[in-house]
Amino acid sequence: MQDKRKTREQLLSEMAELRHRNAELEKALTDLKQAGEHIDRITGGKQAEADLAGSERKYRELVQNVNSVILRWTRDGTITFINEYGRTFFGYATDELIGRNVNILVPKQDSTGADLTRLVQDLVDHPERHVNNINENVCKDGSLAWMSWTNKPILHENGTVAEILAIGSDVTRQKRAEQALQDSETRLSEAQRIAHLGNWDFDIRTGDVYWSCEIYRIFGVTQKDFPATYRSYLDCIHPDDRRAVEEAVNASLADPRKPCEIEHRIVRPDGTERVIHGSGEVLVGKDGKPVRMLGIVLDITEHKQMEKTLRANQSRLEAIFTAIPNAMIEYDAGGRPVRANEAALRALGPLELTREQSAAKLNVKNLDGTTIPADNLPTSRALRGETAAGEIYSIRTADGIDRVISIYATPLYEDGKIDGIVTLWHDVTELKHREEELRKLRDELELRVRDRTAQLKRQAELLDLAHDAVILSDTDGRIVFWNNGALDTYGFTREETLGEPVHRLLRTQSSNIPIESIVDKVKRGGRWEGELVHTRKDGRQVTVHSRWALRHDEITGSTEIMEVNRDITLRKLAEEAAKAERQRLYAVLETLPAYVVLLTPDYRVSFANRVFRKLFGDPRHKFCFQHLFGRTEPCEVCRTYEALKTATPQRWQWTGPNERTYDIHDFPFTDATGSVLILEMGIDITDRKRAEDEIRSANAYNRGLIEASVDPLVTIDPEGKISDVNIATERVTGHSREKLIGADFSDHFTDPEKARAGYQLVFKEGLVRDYELEIRHKDGHLTPVLYNASVYRDEIGKVIGVFAAARDISAQRQLEEQLRQAHKMEAIGTLAGGIAHDFNNILAAIIGFSEMVEEDLPPASPSLPRIQRVLRAASRGRDLVRQILAFSRKTEPTRTPVPLSPLVEETAQLLRASLPATIAIKLSMRATKDAVVASPAELQQILMNLCTNASFAMREKGGILRISITNIDFEPDSPILDENMEPREYIQLRVTDTGTGMPPEVKKRVFEPFFTTKDVGVGTGMGLAVVYGVVKSLGGAIAVESEPGAGSTFRVFLPVAGTDEKPEDSKFRTAPKGMGHILFVDDEELLREWAQSALERLGYSVTALADSTEALKLFSSDPYRFNLVITDHTMPKLTGLNLARRLLTLRTDMPIILCTGHSDSVTPQKAKEAGIKEFIMKPVTRQELAEAIRRALSAIGTQD
């Protein structure tokens, strides 16, 4: 692979080429600038667009063919023009760039062109100037290029910047060459720093001097403070060396072929001296005269110091070599002596040529006189890289005397190889003589110490046995020593015993071996040990444990028998008593119904009672593992011997070879003889285990039933403390089983006194049924329950507690509440249905005639806004009736997507006019989606009722009424307020007041119909009930937060309308007119009068009748006389629905519109099934009636 690094000459050559290329680009740029100036004159002047177009054609060829990128872009960065060279350079087609942002040509990562904001701002602030910049650009294929840009603004006629003209040249090769040169110079500078080597360049003609950075560091100066001249360089040279340096430089200048090489000292500004090596060569011009001088400077201060140190060390070593009193010889790598000090020459004589000759002359041998092989000599081994340290040999010196020497030999290395060795010969002859004399003295001293030790040993033996009877007798059996222990044991004094035959004196008895045999055995084997019976001075017999030993007196040389006798009379008596006690114990153990064994520490069975022998056979003196399991070694895990290891009783269960289960008790103990044993007792619990398993299984089954119960179950002790609970109890209280057990059961009820009374009642009567209480969960919520409880008793019939079961009746309560609510709603519905028809008829007349008055009044009439207020009030009355019917489920309103924010603002304006000045209204509309599917009346009803209640709560002291709208998204796992709400996005309407607030008992009933805290005649109790009904019908939820004295907050959640549901167009529409004859039937005179007048104004001819039977008769006379029939439903004699059916039998294609104020007997579906074309609810506006007529007539194709 070709080396990517370039020499300095190559880089300079490339720089020259780039400068030439740059000059060409500069010339092209000058031409383009002239063109730009011409364009400036056109854009800056007031020439017509035709002149500008002509000028552009003139320079188009220049712009398209120039070897530079020409780019034009607007102030916001949109590209409006790029020439052919630019498109080719960046690799884009014209349509890929025009209209795109200029940032498409800027790399996404940080670069010098990443931000054009500053450049544009500079041109806008100074339109008269050019802005030049060099930055990195990116081509379509992702490659990067460095561009040199000249940017000039193109101005509007008013002098403001319209576009920016940018002319760019490719300077990538120049930038890369500059970077490569910079990198090369950096590497060169780093290498010089590491090597302490600097270069310099002296221009002889100008006197200028160039120093590299390292020279400045070597001289201890900075480039800023130090002028780099030949004179300043000479000033830094040590005064003693300055003349020599000048002579060397002058000599090289005089003869350029002769290089300048010199070492000299310099003095730094801080006074320190450095030694440098300077080298230079002279360059001559064409005339042969010197023009430049190039060279290097190398800092060799440390090198010089190392040389000085080395010379000093060599001098010290030479002095040591000469002055050392021991013989020292240096050999070369071939083993030939190189030099020796004076001590070596005196002791060994002149050096021979080889090490073999030197060894033969010195007669080097081992101390025992054996010859040493030549290859094993210390000098030979040192030449192989080994080291000899203090090895002792025998030699013969030059004067013929044998000497003992200690030789040290070590190799010398040069460049990692052995270059020779050095040896040190130390004469230790006198030292060896002294060591021999010391050895003899040591032997004599050891003999004396041994004698004394024997005496001390005898005394020590006597002292060690002082508590026992110690007796020494000679070979004839006569006593020679009698200690105090013997006196205490036998009662004889020392004077009475010395010289007496010991066994005759003590009347020694042996049960199994004669005394003479014991003496013979001791004399032959030296020892004997056993039990003997002696007779004391007072005639009593004592049993002793006797140890005999044969010993020799090292002083006298005589042989003695030493007896050490320990009185064991009491121990023997105790053993006999223990044996008798053991027999009694064994007799007792034999009678036990459980098996009993005694085990020794080595697993042997020393005793097994009758039960064990009957079950497992007689194991006496056998290993337990061998007898029970047929094993040859102990079991891996033995619970029995844990008692021995831990010295504590152990209890465990074991299944024996007979498949019976035993309750094992192991006890460690020491018997009267001091023996350590294990007493093991095994009780057969097979039948008990079987019974326990059956009970445990039954308990597990019963516990499973208890835990499976969904009802809370609890047992309570006579003190009223909980003794057990099931999982259902944990759930209903929120506490764990561990926390509940031991707690007072009444603490978890809302009425502890009532709970305790029920508990006492159970004890009194034995049983309580359907006892109603409320359990309080730890988070505060309550669960109503019915308790059934009874006492439970132990085996003897004693009452030991109460068992209670609770049935959660929350669902029952809720159903009862819903039933009461349904009854109330039914009552409201009955009331609403009774008044809706008549009230709607009244409102229909008011709305109809008011519309005609509004139509008749001129626009400037002062009565016009008044009649409009009447219309709005009547419309609100109509909406109120509809709301009452909707609340009682008598009818369903028409619902479309409605924006909530405008409705809130409109309602707030209405409220401001009616609220006192002490109440401020603050709105917060933060919902990004505020459309809900509802009728405007429903939403306004919610707002008006909530705000009216809020203002009533602040009527005395005033306050702030806050209304806010926000979006909230309930995820599937969100704690949704109402179980009927679906996870989705909701609008939250929040109404907050700073009024009196509500206590919990009021808050609980706040949405009940007819419930009110207001005075009689002030409130009806229907406002919040209506709100609740409307919100639920819209698929939402409502919640209230309130505390006495802290105000109240009502939060209404309504589903956000879907994206496919669009709000109804609320623009004003003109009632459509038409032609035709209409039969209008209604028993209300006002409505007939209004209908006839309103329909005639729309272009229709009208026949209005009050009697439905009369209308049937009239229609029967000529069914094709009328184009449309409009009939009320609730009429005497014949209802509108039956009238329509009769009419359709006479003419099947007759379009009929059925109107009603309210009726339970007719619905839109029933009307449609009867053949009726339109079903409309009173009151109806003229617009609604006209549109219904248009639809009915259009259905049969008779309307224009």
Secondary structure, DSSP 4 states (H G I P E B T S, - for coil): -------HHHHHHHHHHHHHHHHHHHHHHHHHHHHHHHHHHHHHTT--HHHHHHHHHHHHHHHHHSSSEEEEEETTSBEEEE-HHHHHHHT--HHHHTTSBGGGGS-SSS-TTS--HHHHHHHHH-TTS-EEEEEEEE-TTS-EEEEEEEEEEEE-TTS-EEEEEEEEEE-HHHHHHHHHHHHHHHHHHHHHHHHTEEEEEEETTT-BEEE-HHHHHHHT--TTTS--BHHHHHHHB-HHHHHHHHHHHHHHHHSTTS-EEEEEEEE-TTS-EEEEEEEEEEEE-TTS-EEEEEEEEEE-HHHHHHHHHHHHHHHHHHHHHHH-SSEEEEEETTS-EEEE-HHHHHHH-S--SSHHHHHHHHT-B-TTSPBPPGGGSHHHHHHTT--EEEEEEEEE-TTS-EEEEEEEEEEEEETTEEEEEEEEEEE-HHHHHHHHHHHHHHHHHHHHHHHHHHHHHHHHHHHHTTTSEEEEE-TT-BEEEE-HHHHHHH---HHHHTTSBHHHHHT-B-SSS-HHHHHHHHHHHSEEEEEEEEE-TTS-EEEEEEEEEEEE-TTT--EEEEEEEEE-HHHHHHHHHHHHHHHHHHHHHHH-SSEEEEE-TTSBEEEE-HHHHHHH---TTSBHHHHHH--SS--SS-STTHHHHHSS-EEEEEE-TTS-EEEEEEEEEE-TTS-EEEEEEEEE-HHHHHHHHHHHHHHHHHHHHHHH-SS-EEEE-TTSBEEEE-HHHHHHH---HHHHTTSBGGGGBS-HHHHHHHHHHHHHHSEEEEEEEEEEPTTS-EEEEEEEEEEEE-TTS-EEEEEEEEEE-HHHHHHHHHHHHHHHHHHHHHHHHHHHHHHHHHHHHHHHHHHHHHHHS-TT-TTHHHHHHHHHHHHHHHHHHHHHHHHTTS-----EEEEHHHHHHHHHHHHHHHS-TTEEEEEEE--S--EEEE-HHHHHHHHHHHHHHHHHHTTTT-EEEEEEEEEEE--TTS--SSTT--SSEEEEEEEEE-S----HHHHHTTTSTT---SPTTT--S-HHHHHHHHHHHTT-EEEEEE-TTS-EEEEEEEEPPPTT--PPP-S--PPPP--SEEEEE-S-HHHHHHHHHHHHHTT-EEEEES-HHHHHHHHHH-TTS-SEEEEESS-SSS-HHHHHHHHHHH-TT--EEEEES--SS--HHHHHHTT-SEEEESS--HHHHHHHHHHHHHHHT---
